[in-house]
Amino acid sequence: MNFADEMPLFYADFGVLAVHTPKAGGASSSGFVLHDQPGMTLIGGDILATDHSLRYPVATFPVVRKGDTFLVAGVSYSARENAQPLQDGLEYTVPLAKA
């Protein structure tokens, strides 16, 4: 099984629809993303706090810059940083703040 070939099906099944609007202007686009909610995790005696973030295939939103906005489930978020590639290079992740 090649994950790259199965990725669109995975995101369609488990993702939520998001609309990306570049801060610099231009057309909005939409696609399926994984929306990570804030939470806390205990790792080796340390508490790791997480915030909102999105994970998505590179082809969905090829360029995401700090300040771009996303509309996810009716809630508006802004990108806190530029999108970063994950280790496999097939997906990006971007930390969010509620707009």
LUMLO-819057 format. One record per atom (N, C-alpha, C): residue number from 1; x, y, z; residue in three letters; atom name. Coordinates in nm, 4 decimals. Each point is the difference from the previous one (the first is absolute). Example, Ala and Ser with C-alpha at 12.3 -4.5 7.8 and 13.67 -1.06 7.14 Angstrom:
REM LUMLO-819057
<num = 1	u = 1.3190	v = -0.5690	w = 0.7800	residuo = Ala	atomo = N>
<num = 1	u = -0.0890	v = 0.1190	w = 0.0000	residuo = Ala	atomo = CA>
<num = 1	u = 0.0900	v = 0.1200	w = 0.0000	residuo = Ala	atomo = C>
<num = 2	u = -0.0350	v = 0.1050	w = -0.0720	residuo = Ser	atomo = N>
<num = 2	u = 0.0820	v = 0.1190	w = 0.0060	residuo = Ser	atomo = CA>
<num = 2	u = -0.0770	v = 0.1090	w = 0.0730	residuo = Ser	atomo = C>
This chain:
REM LUMLO-819057
<num = 1	u = 0.0845	v = -0.1186	w = 0.0000	residuo = Met	atomo = N>
<num = 1	u = -0.0845	v = 0.1186	w = 0.0000	residuo = Met	atomo = CA>
<num = 1	u = 0.0888	v = 0.1246	w = 0.0000	residuo = Met	atomo = C>
<num = 2	u = -0.0297	v = 0.0913	w = -0.0864	residuo = Asn	atomo = N>
<num = 2	u = 0.0724	v = 0.1252	w = -0.0108	residuo = Asn	atomo = CA>
<num = 2	u = -0.0847	v = 0.1097	w = 0.0642	residuo = Asn	atomo = C>
<num = 3	u = 0.0494	v = 0.0560	w = 0.1124	residuo = Phe	atomo = N>
<num = 3	u = -0.0785	v = 0.0992	w = 0.0736	residuo = Phe	atomo = CA>
<num = 3	u = -0.0303	v = 0.1228	w = -0.0854	residuo = Phe	atomo = C>
<num = 4	u = 0.0929	v = 0.0394	w = -0.0852	residuo = Ala	atomo = N>
<num = 4	u = -0.0227	v = 0.1170	w = -0.0849	residuo = Ala	atomo = CA>
<num = 4	u = -0.1233	v = -0.0193	w = -0.0885	residuo = Ala	atomo = C>
<num = 5	u = -0.0209	v = -0.1222	w = -0.0493	residuo = Asp	atomo = N>
<num = 5	u = -0.1158	v = -0.0281	w = -0.0843	residuo = Asp	atomo = CA>
<num = 5	u = -0.1295	v = -0.0038	w = 0.0800	residuo = Asp	atomo = C>
<num = 6	u = 0.0092	v = -0.0443	w = 0.1260	residuo = Glu	atomo = N>
<num = 6	u = -0.1181	v = -0.0140	w = 0.0857	residuo = Glu	atomo = CA>
<num = 6	u = -0.0330	v = 0.1272	w = 0.0771	residuo = Glu	atomo = C>
<num = 7	u = 0.0916	v = 0.0968	w = 0.0025	residuo = Met	atomo = N>
<num = 7	u = -0.0178	v = 0.1195	w = 0.0823	residuo = Met	atomo = CA>
<num = 7	u = -0.1297	v = 0.0762	w = -0.0275	residuo = Met	atomo = C>
<num = 8	u = -0.0379	v = 0.0256	w = -0.1256	residuo = Pro	atomo = N>
<num = 8	u = -0.1259	v = 0.0726	w = -0.0225	residuo = Pro	atomo = CA>
<num = 8	u = -0.1213	v = -0.0722	w = 0.0600	residuo = Pro	atomo = C>
<num = 9	u = -0.0022	v = -0.1320	w = -0.0080	residuo = Leu	atomo = N>
<num = 9	u = -0.1110	v = -0.0756	w = 0.0585	residuo = Leu	atomo = CA>
<num = 9	u = 0.0014	v = 0.0094	w = 0.1522	residuo = Leu	atomo = C>
<num = 10	u = 0.1182	v = -0.0077	w = 0.0600	residuo = Phe	atomo = N>
<num = 10	u = 0.0138	v = 0.0109	w = 0.1450	residuo = Phe	atomo = CA>
<num = 10	u = -0.0537	v = 0.1349	w = 0.0491	residuo = Phe	atomo = C>
<num = 11	u = 0.0423	v = 0.1082	w = -0.0647	residuo = Tyr	atomo = N>
<num = 11	u = -0.0451	v = 0.1329	w = 0.0419	residuo = Tyr	atomo = CA>
<num = 11	u = -0.1493	v = 0.0197	w = -0.0258	residuo = Tyr	atomo = C>
<num = 12	u = -0.0518	v = -0.0540	w = -0.1069	residuo = Ala	atomo = N>
<num = 12	u = -0.1439	v = 0.0110	w = -0.0275	residuo = Ala	atomo = CA>
<num = 12	u = -0.0817	v = -0.0734	w = 0.1055	residuo = Ala	atomo = C>
<num = 13	u = 0.0516	v = -0.1138	w = 0.0490	residuo = Asp	atomo = N>
<num = 13	u = -0.0711	v = -0.0782	w = 0.1014	residuo = Asp	atomo = CA>
<num = 13	u = 0.0126	v = 0.0579	w = 0.1407	residuo = Asp	atomo = C>
<num = 14	u = 0.1188	v = 0.0478	w = 0.0356	residuo = Phe	atomo = N>
<num = 14	u = 0.0264	v = 0.0389	w = 0.1385	residuo = Phe	atomo = CA>
<num = 14	u = 0.0196	v = 0.1498	w = 0.0205	residuo = Phe	atomo = C>
<num = 15	u = 0.0087	v = 0.0763	w = -0.1066	residuo = Gly	atomo = N>
<num = 15	u = 0.0258	v = 0.1427	w = 0.0118	residuo = Gly	atomo = CA>
<num = 15	u = -0.1269	v = 0.0829	w = 0.0062	residuo = Gly	atomo = C>
<num = 16	u = 0.0211	v = 0.1282	w = 0.0162	residuo = Val	atomo = N>
<num = 16	u = -0.1081	v = 0.0991	w = -0.0039	residuo = Val	atomo = CA>
<num = 16	u = 0.0333	v = 0.1000	w = -0.1105	residuo = Val	atomo = C>
<num = 17	u = -0.1023	v = 0.0612	w = -0.0546	residuo = Leu	atomo = N>
<num = 17	u = 0.0206	v = 0.0969	w = -0.1073	residuo = Leu	atomo = CA>
<num = 17	u = 0.0494	v = 0.1322	w = 0.0585	residuo = Leu	atomo = C>
<num = 18	u = 0.1024	v = 0.0566	w = -0.0614	residuo = Ala	atomo = N>
<num = 18	u = 0.0539	v = 0.1295	w = 0.0412	residuo = Ala	atomo = CA>
<num = 18	u = 0.0121	v = 0.0897	w = -0.1227	residuo = Ala	atomo = C>
<num = 19	u = -0.0186	v = 0.1299	w = 0.0228	residuo = Val	atomo = N>
<num = 19	u = 0.0168	v = 0.0993	w = -0.1062	residuo = Val	atomo = CA>
<num = 19	u = 0.1196	v = 0.0869	w = 0.0366	residuo = Val	atomo = C>
<num = 20	u = 0.0974	v = 0.0073	w = -0.0894	residuo = His	atomo = N>
<num = 20	u = 0.1225	v = 0.0774	w = 0.0209	residuo = His	atomo = CA>
<num = 20	u = -0.0096	v = 0.1297	w = -0.0787	residuo = His	atomo = C>
<num = 21	u = 0.0287	v = 0.1125	w = 0.0669	residuo = Thr	atomo = N>
<num = 21	u = 0.0027	v = 0.1299	w = -0.0653	residuo = Thr	atomo = CA>
<num = 21	u = 0.1357	v = 0.0646	w = 0.0257	residuo = Thr	atomo = C>
<num = 22	u = 0.0785	v = 0.0236	w = -0.1044	residuo = Pro	atomo = N>
<num = 22	u = 0.1316	v = 0.0619	w = 0.0182	residuo = Pro	atomo = CA>
<num = 22	u = -0.0119	v = 0.1436	w = 0.0506	residuo = Pro	atomo = C>
<num = 23	u = 0.0865	v = 0.0368	w = 0.0942	residuo = Lys	atomo = N>
<num = 23	u = 0.0022	v = 0.1366	w = 0.0542	residuo = Lys	atomo = CA>
<num = 23	u = 0.0409	v = 0.0994	w = -0.1084	residuo = Lys	atomo = C>
<num = 24	u = 0.0886	v = -0.0430	w = -0.0890	residuo = Ala	atomo = N>
<num = 24	u = 0.0512	v = 0.0883	w = -0.1047	residuo = Ala	atomo = CA>
<num = 24	u = -0.1011	v = 0.0240	w = -0.1115	residuo = Ala	atomo = C>
<num = 25	u = -0.1147	v = -0.0669	w = 0.0072	residuo = Gly	atomo = N>
<num = 25	u = -0.1007	v = 0.0135	w = -0.1044	residuo = Gly	atomo = CA>
<num = 25	u = 0.0029	v = -0.1194	w = -0.0933	residuo = Gly	atomo = C>
<num = 26	u = -0.0935	v = -0.0036	w = -0.0861	residuo = Gly	atomo = N>
<num = 26	u = -0.0103	v = -0.1129	w = -0.0923	residuo = Gly	atomo = CA>
<num = 26	u = -0.1222	v = -0.0829	w = 0.0332	residuo = Gly	atomo = C>
<num = 27	u = -0.0200	v = -0.1005	w = -0.0800	residuo = Ala	atomo = N>
<num = 27	u = -0.1192	v = -0.0837	w = 0.0129	residuo = Ala	atomo = CA>
<num = 27	u = 0.0083	v = -0.0925	w = 0.1211	residuo = Ala	atomo = C>
<num = 28	u = -0.1137	v = -0.0205	w = 0.0616	residuo = Ser	atomo = N>
<num = 28	u = -0.0111	v = -0.0990	w = 0.1071	residuo = Ser	atomo = CA>
<num = 28	u = -0.0075	v = -0.1387	w = -0.0623	residuo = Ser	atomo = C>
<num = 29	u = 0.0413	v = -0.1013	w = 0.0768	residuo = Ser	atomo = N>
<num = 29	u = -0.0104	v = -0.1382	w = -0.0456	residuo = Ser	atomo = CA>
<num = 29	u = -0.0450	v = -0.0861	w = 0.1166	residuo = Ser	atomo = C>
<num = 30	u = -0.0536	v = -0.1165	w = -0.0313	residuo = Ser	atomo = N>
<num = 30	u = -0.0489	v = -0.0873	w = 0.1063	residuo = Ser	atomo = CA>
<num = 30	u = 0.0527	v = -0.1414	w = -0.0191	residuo = Ser	atomo = C>
<num = 31	u = 0.0030	v = -0.0743	w = 0.1099	residuo = Gly	atomo = N>
<num = 31	u = 0.0444	v = -0.1377	w = -0.0036	residuo = Gly	atomo = CA>
<num = 31	u = -0.0168	v = -0.0641	w = 0.1356	residuo = Gly	atomo = C>
<num = 32	u = 0.0224	v = -0.1298	w = 0.0053	residuo = Phe	atomo = N>
<num = 32	u = -0.0146	v = -0.0738	w = 0.1244	residuo = Phe	atomo = CA>
<num = 32	u = 0.1297	v = 0.0041	w = 0.0803	residuo = Phe	atomo = C>
<num = 33	u = -0.0151	v = 0.0207	w = 0.1315	residuo = Val	atomo = N>
<num = 33	u = 0.1124	v = 0.0112	w = 0.0931	residuo = Val	atomo = CA>
<num = 33	u = -0.0300	v = -0.0815	w = 0.1252	residuo = Val	atomo = C>
<num = 34	u = 0.1042	v = -0.0269	w = 0.0778	residuo = Leu	atomo = N>
<num = 34	u = -0.0174	v = -0.0534	w = 0.1342	residuo = Leu	atomo = CA>
<num = 34	u = 0.0189	v = 0.1167	w = 0.0949	residuo = Leu	atomo = C>
<num = 35	u = -0.1004	v = 0.0283	w = 0.0810	residuo = His	atomo = N>
<num = 35	u = 0.0027	v = 0.1128	w = 0.0925	residuo = His	atomo = CA>
<num = 35	u = 0.0303	v = -0.0527	w = 0.1397	residuo = His	atomo = C>
<num = 36	u = 0.1193	v = 0.0309	w = 0.0502	residuo = Asp	atomo = N>
<num = 36	u = 0.0379	v = -0.0403	w = 0.1349	residuo = Asp	atomo = CA>
<num = 36	u = -0.0467	v = 0.1064	w = 0.0982	residuo = Asp	atomo = C>
<num = 37	u = -0.0715	v = -0.0445	w = 0.1019	residuo = Gln	atomo = N>
<num = 37	u = -0.0543	v = 0.0889	w = 0.1021	residuo = Gln	atomo = CA>
<num = 37	u = 0.1021	v = 0.0203	w = 0.1125	residuo = Gln	atomo = C>
<num = 38	u = -0.0133	v = 0.1067	w = 0.0772	residuo = Pro	atomo = N>
<num = 38	u = 0.0895	v = 0.0207	w = 0.1142	residuo = Pro	atomo = CA>
<num = 38	u = -0.0156	v = -0.1124	w = 0.1018	residuo = Pro	atomo = C>
<num = 39	u = 0.1075	v = -0.0277	w = 0.0695	residuo = Gly	atomo = N>
<num = 39	u = -0.0043	v = -0.1025	w = 0.1028	residuo = Gly	atomo = CA>
<num = 39	u = 0.1315	v = -0.0071	w = 0.0741	residuo = Gly	atomo = C>
<num = 40	u = 0.0097	v = -0.0979	w = 0.0897	residuo = Met	atomo = N>
<num = 40	u = 0.1231	v = -0.0216	w = 0.0752	residuo = Met	atomo = CA>
<num = 40	u = 0.0323	v = -0.1486	w = 0.0005	residuo = Met	atomo = C>
<num = 41	u = 0.1297	v = -0.0306	w = -0.0069	residuo = Thr	atomo = N>
<num = 41	u = 0.0471	v = -0.1375	w = 0.0002	residuo = Thr	atomo = CA>
<num = 41	u = 0.1140	v = -0.0112	w = 0.1002	residuo = Thr	atomo = C>
<num = 42	u = 0.0015	v = -0.1076	w = 0.0755	residuo = Leu	atomo = N>
<num = 42	u = 0.1081	v = -0.0263	w = 0.0938	residuo = Leu	atomo = CA>
<num = 42	u = 0.1026	v = -0.0886	w = -0.0691	residuo = Leu	atomo = C>
<num = 43	u = 0.1242	v = 0.0495	w = -0.0123	residuo = Ile	atomo = N>
<num = 43	u = 0.1072	v = -0.0749	w = -0.0657	residuo = Ile	atomo = CA>
<num = 43	u = 0.1202	v = -0.0040	w = 0.0942	residuo = Ile	atomo = C>
<num = 44	u = 0.0272	v = -0.1165	w = 0.0548	residuo = Gly	atomo = N>
<num = 44	u = 0.1169	v = -0.0164	w = 0.0866	residuo = Gly	atomo = CA>
<num = 44	u = 0.0040	v = 0.0961	w = 0.1167	residuo = Gly	atomo = C>
<num = 45	u = -0.1118	v = 0.0292	w = 0.0591	residuo = Gly	atomo = N>
<num = 45	u = -0.0051	v = 0.0911	w = 0.1131	residuo = Gly	atomo = CA>
<num = 45	u = -0.0153	v = 0.1465	w = -0.0383	residuo = Gly	atomo = C>
<num = 46	u = 0.0070	v = 0.0323	w = -0.1282	residuo = Asp	atomo = N>
<num = 46	u = -0.0189	v = 0.1371	w = -0.0473	residuo = Asp	atomo = CA>
<num = 46	u = -0.1385	v = 0.0141	w = -0.0616	residuo = Asp	atomo = C>
<num = 47	u = -0.0582	v = 0.1167	w = 0.0157	residuo = Ile	atomo = N>
<num = 47	u = -0.1304	v = 0.0271	w = -0.0602	residuo = Ile	atomo = CA>
<num = 47	u = 0.0225	v = 0.0797	w = -0.1274	residuo = Ile	atomo = C>
<num = 48	u = -0.0527	v = -0.0519	w = -0.1088	residuo = Leu	atomo = N>
<num = 48	u = 0.0090	v = 0.0657	w = -0.1293	residuo = Leu	atomo = CA>
<num = 48	u = -0.1377	v = 0.0573	w = -0.0327	residuo = Leu	atomo = C>
<num = 49	u = -0.0084	v = 0.1322	w = -0.0113	residuo = Ala	atomo = N>
<num = 49	u = -0.1252	v = 0.0655	w = -0.0360	residuo = Ala	atomo = CA>
<num = 49	u = -0.0004	v = 0.0258	w = -0.1502	residuo = Ala	atomo = C>
<num = 50	u = -0.1111	v = -0.0294	w = -0.0637	residuo = Thr	atomo = N>
<num = 50	u = -0.0126	v = 0.0224	w = -0.1437	residuo = Thr	atomo = CA>
<num = 50	u = -0.1092	v = 0.1016	w = -0.0288	residuo = Thr	atomo = C>
<num = 51	u = 0.0076	v = 0.0621	w = -0.1144	residuo = Asp	atomo = N>
<num = 51	u = -0.0986	v = 0.0977	w = -0.0426	residuo = Asp	atomo = CA>
<num = 51	u = -0.0641	v = -0.0502	w = -0.1296	residuo = Asp	atomo = C>
<num = 52	u = -0.0884	v = 0.0778	w = -0.0570	residuo = His	atomo = N>
<num = 52	u = -0.0611	v = -0.0365	w = -0.1278	residuo = His	atomo = CA>
<num = 52	u = 0.1086	v = -0.0102	w = -0.1067	residuo = His	atomo = C>
<num = 53	u = -0.0129	v = -0.1002	w = -0.0867	residuo = Ser	atomo = N>
<num = 53	u = 0.0885	v = -0.0110	w = -0.1159	residuo = Ser	atomo = CA>
<num = 53	u = -0.0718	v = -0.0784	w = -0.1085	residuo = Ser	atomo = C>
<num = 54	u = 0.0499	v = 0.0154	w = -0.1214	residuo = Leu	atomo = N>
<num = 54	u = -0.0530	v = -0.0752	w = -0.1132	residuo = Leu	atomo = CA>
<num = 54	u = 0.1101	v = -0.0846	w = -0.0597	residuo = Leu	atomo = C>
<num = 55	u = -0.0383	v = -0.1162	w = -0.0491	residuo = Arg	atomo = N>
<num = 55	u = 0.0887	v = -0.0892	w = -0.0747	residuo = Arg	atomo = CA>
<num = 55	u = -0.0724	v = -0.0315	w = -0.1296	residuo = Arg	atomo = C>
<num = 56	u = 0.0713	v = 0.0077	w = -0.1114	residuo = Tyr	atomo = N>
<num = 56	u = -0.0661	v = -0.0182	w = -0.1291	residuo = Tyr	atomo = CA>
<num = 56	u = 0.1022	v = -0.0397	w = -0.1069	residuo = Tyr	atomo = C>
<num = 57	u = -0.0469	v = -0.0609	w = -0.1097	residuo = Pro	atomo = N>
<num = 57	u = 0.0903	v = -0.0343	w = -0.1102	residuo = Pro	atomo = CA>
<num = 57	u = 0.0567	v = 0.1265	w = -0.0642	residuo = Pro	atomo = C>
<num = 58	u = 0.1241	v = -0.0063	w = -0.0429	residuo = Val	atomo = N>
<num = 58	u = 0.0677	v = 0.1138	w = -0.0617	residuo = Val	atomo = CA>
<num = 58	u = -0.0817	v = 0.0569	w = -0.1165	residuo = Val	atomo = C>
<num = 59	u = -0.0602	v = -0.0867	w = -0.0789	residuo = Ala	atomo = N>
<num = 59	u = -0.0747	v = 0.0455	w = -0.1177	residuo = Ala	atomo = CA>
<num = 59	u = -0.1266	v = 0.0783	w = 0.0356	residuo = Ala	atomo = C>
<num = 60	u = -0.0517	v = -0.0170	w = 0.1224	residuo = Thr	atomo = N>
<num = 60	u = -0.1241	v = 0.0677	w = 0.0384	residuo = Thr	atomo = CA>
<num = 60	u = 0.0191	v = 0.1508	w = 0.0092	residuo = Thr	atomo = C>
<num = 61	u = 0.1016	v = 0.0434	w = 0.0740	residuo = Phe	atomo = N>
<num = 61	u = 0.0342	v = 0.1423	w = 0.0138	residuo = Phe	atomo = CA>
<num = 61	u = 0.1518	v = 0.0108	w = -0.0154	residuo = Phe	atomo = C>
<num = 62	u = 0.0513	v = 0.0137	w = -0.1233	residuo = Pro	atomo = N>
<num = 62	u = 0.1446	v = -0.0035	w = -0.0219	residuo = Pro	atomo = CA>
<num = 62	u = 0.0782	v = 0.1094	w = 0.0734	residuo = Pro	atomo = C>
<num = 63	u = -0.0599	v = 0.1183	w = 0.0168	residuo = Val	atomo = N>
<num = 63	u = 0.0702	v = 0.1096	w = 0.0673	residuo = Val	atomo = CA>
<num = 63	u = -0.0909	v = 0.0582	w = 0.1081	residuo = Val	atomo = C>
<num = 64	u = 0.0437	v = -0.0132	w = 0.1262	residuo = Val	atomo = N>
<num = 64	u = -0.0704	v = 0.0618	w = 0.1126	residuo = Val	atomo = CA>
<num = 64	u = 0.1018	v = 0.0830	w = 0.0767	residuo = Val	atomo = C>
<num = 65	u = -0.0315	v = 0.1265	w = 0.0181	residuo = Arg	atomo = N>
<num = 65	u = 0.0894	v = 0.0944	w = 0.0676	residuo = Arg	atomo = CA>
<num = 65	u = -0.0626	v = 0.0476	w = 0.1312	residuo = Arg	atomo = C>
<num = 66	u = 0.0850	v = 0.0460	w = 0.0884	residuo = Lys	atomo = N>
<num = 66	u = -0.0447	v = 0.0577	w = 0.1265	residuo = Lys	atomo = CA>
<num = 66	u = -0.1019	v = 0.1100	w = -0.0294	residuo = Lys	atomo = C>
<num = 67	u = -0.1128	v = -0.0030	w = 0.0718	residuo = Gly	atomo = N>
<num = 67	u = -0.1042	v = 0.0999	w = -0.0192	residuo = Gly	atomo = CA>
<num = 67	u = -0.1113	v = -0.0423	w = -0.0942	residuo = Gly	atomo = C>
<num = 68	u = 0.0219	v = -0.1047	w = -0.0801	residuo = Asp	atomo = N>
<num = 68	u = -0.1082	v = -0.0525	w = -0.0843	residuo = Asp	atomo = CA>
<num = 68	u = -0.1129	v = -0.0477	w = 0.0910	residuo = Asp	atomo = C>
<num = 69	u = -0.1214	v = -0.0031	w = -0.0508	residuo = Thr	atomo = N>
<num = 69	u = -0.1122	v = -0.0438	w = 0.0820	residuo = Thr	atomo = CA>
<num = 69	u = -0.0581	v = -0.1313	w = -0.0525	residuo = Thr	atomo = C>
<num = 70	u = -0.0589	v = -0.0733	w = 0.0938	residuo = Phe	atomo = N>
<num = 70	u = -0.0702	v = -0.1250	w = -0.0303	residuo = Phe	atomo = CA>
<num = 70	u = -0.1367	v = 0.0069	w = 0.0652	residuo = Phe	atomo = C>
<num = 71	u = -0.0996	v = -0.0470	w = -0.0690	residuo = Leu	atomo = N>
<num = 71	u = -0.1333	v = -0.0167	w = 0.0559	residuo = Leu	atomo = CA>
<num = 71	u = -0.0235	v = -0.1500	w = 0.0122	residuo = Leu	atomo = C>
<num = 72	u = -0.0150	v = -0.0464	w = 0.1255	residuo = Val	atomo = N>
<num = 72	u = -0.0177	v = -0.1417	w = 0.0280	residuo = Val	atomo = CA>
<num = 72	u = -0.1233	v = -0.0158	w = 0.0874	residuo = Val	atomo = C>
<num = 73	u = -0.0997	v = -0.0721	w = -0.0483	residuo = Ala	atomo = N>
<num = 73	u = -0.1243	v = -0.0239	w = 0.0748	residuo = Ala	atomo = CA>
<num = 73	u = -0.0609	v = 0.1304	w = 0.0511	residuo = Ala	atomo = C>
<num = 74	u = 0.0033	v = 0.1019	w = -0.0837	residuo = Gly	atomo = N>
<num = 74	u = -0.0619	v = 0.1276	w = 0.0340	residuo = Gly	atomo = CA>
<num = 74	u = 0.0825	v = 0.0890	w = 0.0916	residuo = Gly	atomo = C>
<num = 75	u = 0.1212	v = -0.0404	w = 0.0364	residuo = Val	atomo = N>
<num = 75	u = 0.0866	v = 0.0784	w = 0.0882	residuo = Val	atomo = CA>
<num = 75	u = 0.1198	v = 0.0487	w = -0.0805	residuo = Val	atomo = C>
<num = 76	u = 0.0351	v = 0.1277	w = 0.0177	residuo = Ser	atomo = N>
<num = 76	u = 0.1108	v = 0.0596	w = -0.0728	residuo = Ser	atomo = CA>
<num = 76	u = 0.1282	v = -0.0081	w = 0.0830	residuo = Ser	atomo = C>
<num = 77	u = 0.1094	v = -0.0416	w = -0.0660	residuo = Tyr	atomo = N>
<num = 77	u = 0.1316	v = -0.0110	w = 0.0627	residuo = Tyr	atomo = CA>
<num = 77	u = 0.1010	v = 0.0715	w = -0.0877	residuo = Tyr	atomo = C>
<num = 78	u = 0.1107	v = 0.0449	w = 0.0600	residuo = Ser	atomo = N>
<num = 78	u = 0.1094	v = 0.0553	w = -0.0789	residuo = Ser	atomo = CA>
<num = 78	u = 0.1248	v = -0.0846	w = 0.0228	residuo = Ser	atomo = C>
<num = 79	u = 0.0822	v = -0.0098	w = -0.1033	residuo = Ala	atomo = N>
<num = 79	u = 0.1243	v = -0.0767	w = 0.0084	residuo = Ala	atomo = CA>
<num = 79	u = 0.0991	v = 0.0775	w = 0.0865	residuo = Ala	atomo = C>
<num = 80	u = 0.0514	v = -0.0650	w = 0.1055	residuo = Arg	atomo = N>
<num = 80	u = 0.0981	v = 0.0646	w = 0.0875	residuo = Arg	atomo = CA>
<num = 80	u = 0.1391	v = -0.0011	w = -0.0604	residuo = Arg	atomo = C>
<num = 81	u = 0.0253	v = -0.0917	w = -0.0916	residuo = Glu	atomo = N>
<num = 81	u = 0.1299	v = -0.0148	w = -0.0660	residuo = Glu	atomo = CA>
<num = 81	u = -0.0239	v = -0.0448	w = -0.1435	residuo = Glu	atomo = C>
<num = 82	u = 0.1044	v = 0.0006	w = -0.0801	residuo = Asn	atomo = N>
<num = 82	u = -0.0086	v = -0.0608	w = -0.1321	residuo = Asn	atomo = CA>
<num = 82	u = -0.0192	v = -0.1501	w = 0.0165	residuo = Asn	atomo = C>
<num = 83	u = -0.0655	v = -0.0628	w = -0.0946	residuo = Ala	atomo = N>
<num = 83	u = -0.0176	v = -0.1453	w = 0.0025	residuo = Ala	atomo = CA>
<num = 83	u = 0.1371	v = -0.0676	w = -0.0087	residuo = Ala	atomo = C>
<num = 84	u = 0.0130	v = -0.1121	w = 0.0709	residuo = Gln	atomo = N>
<num = 84	u = 0.1249	v = -0.0761	w = 0.0020	residuo = Gln	atomo = CA>
<num = 84	u = -0.0243	v = -0.1409	w = -0.0531	residuo = Gln	atomo = C>
<num = 85	u = 0.0917	v = -0.0520	w = -0.0827	residuo = Pro	atomo = N>
<num = 85	u = -0.0171	v = -0.1369	w = -0.0484	residuo = Pro	atomo = CA>
<num = 85	u = 0.0241	v = -0.1004	w = 0.1121	residuo = Pro	atomo = C>
<num = 86	u = -0.0724	v = -0.1099	w = -0.0048	residuo = Leu	atomo = N>
<num = 86	u = 0.0243	v = -0.1095	w = 0.0927	residuo = Leu	atomo = CA>
<num = 86	u = 0.1124	v = -0.0864	w = -0.0558	residuo = Leu	atomo = C>
<num = 87	u = 0.0445	v = -0.0950	w = 0.0770	residuo = Gln	atomo = N>
<num = 87	u = 0.1187	v = -0.0780	w = -0.0356	residuo = Gln	atomo = CA>
<num = 87	u = -0.0090	v = -0.0670	w = -0.1367	residuo = Gln	atomo = C>
<num = 88	u = -0.1173	v = -0.0489	w = -0.0363	residuo = Asp	atomo = N>
<num = 88	u = -0.0115	v = -0.0704	w = -0.1276	residuo = Asp	atomo = CA>
<num = 88	u = -0.0075	v = 0.0948	w = -0.1195	residuo = Asp	atomo = C>
<num = 89	u = -0.0215	v = 0.1292	w = 0.0248	residuo = Gly	atomo = N>
<num = 89	u = -0.0076	v = 0.0984	w = -0.1063	residuo = Gly	atomo = CA>
<num = 89	u = -0.1308	v = 0.0007	w = -0.0764	residuo = Gly	atomo = C>
<num = 90	u = -0.0935	v = -0.0884	w = 0.0378	residuo = Leu	atomo = N>
<num = 90	u = -0.1283	v = -0.0083	w = -0.0694	residuo = Leu	atomo = CA>
<num = 90	u = -0.1074	v = 0.0879	w = 0.0636	residuo = Leu	atomo = C>
<num = 91	u = 0.0260	v = 0.0441	w = 0.1225	residuo = Glu	atomo = N>
<num = 91	u = -0.0999	v = 0.0774	w = 0.0739	residuo = Glu	atomo = CA>
<num = 91	u = 0.0660	v = 0.1218	w = 0.0637	residuo = Glu	atomo = C>
<num = 92	u = -0.0847	v = 0.0990	w = 0.0286	residuo = Tyr	atomo = N>
<num = 92	u = 0.0415	v = 0.1195	w = 0.0738	residuo = Tyr	atomo = CA>
<num = 92	u = -0.0759	v = 0.0037	w = 0.1317	residuo = Tyr	atomo = C>
<num = 93	u = 0.0560	v = 0.0741	w = 0.0943	residuo = Thr	atomo = N>
<num = 93	u = -0.0706	v = 0.0329	w = 0.1225	residuo = Thr	atomo = CA>
<num = 93	u = 0.0163	v = 0.1497	w = 0.0237	residuo = Thr	atomo = C>
<num = 94	u = -0.1027	v = 0.0607	w = 0.0571	residuo = Val	atomo = N>
<num = 94	u = 0.0039	v = 0.1429	w = 0.0280	residuo = Val	atomo = CA>
<num = 94	u = -0.0701	v = 0.0257	w = 0.1336	residuo = Val	atomo = C>
<num = 95	u = 0.0679	v = 0.0718	w = 0.0936	residuo = Pro	atomo = N>
<num = 95	u = -0.0639	v = 0.0336	w = 0.1271	residuo = Pro	atomo = CA>
<num = 95	u = -0.0975	v = 0.1160	w = -0.0209	residuo = Pro	atomo = C>
<num = 96	u = -0.1103	v = -0.0046	w = 0.0726	residuo = Leu	atomo = N>
<num = 96	u = -0.1068	v = 0.0997	w = -0.0164	residuo = Leu	atomo = CA>
<num = 96	u = -0.0302	v = 0.0741	w = 0.1295	residuo = Leu	atomo = C>
<num = 97	u = -0.0568	v = 0.1182	w = -0.0151	residuo = Ala	atomo = N>
<num = 97	u = -0.0573	v = 0.0755	w = 0.1111	residuo = Ala	atomo = CA>
<num = 97	u = -0.1401	v = 0.0407	w = -0.0435	residuo = Ala	atomo = C>
<num = 98	u = -0.0928	v = 0.0014	w = 0.0955	residuo = Lys	atomo = N>
<num = 98	u = -0.1349	v = 0.0454	w = -0.0353	residuo = Lys	atomo = CA>
<num = 98	u = 0.0081	v = 0.1459	w = -0.0427	residuo = Lys	atomo = C>
<num = 99	u = -0.0663	v = 0.0292	w = -0.1116	residuo = Ala	atomo = N>
<num = 99	u = 0.0039	v = 0.1368	w = -0.0552	residuo = Ala	atomo = CA>
<num = 99	u = -0.1003	v = 0.0889	w = 0.0703	residuo = Ala	atomo = C>
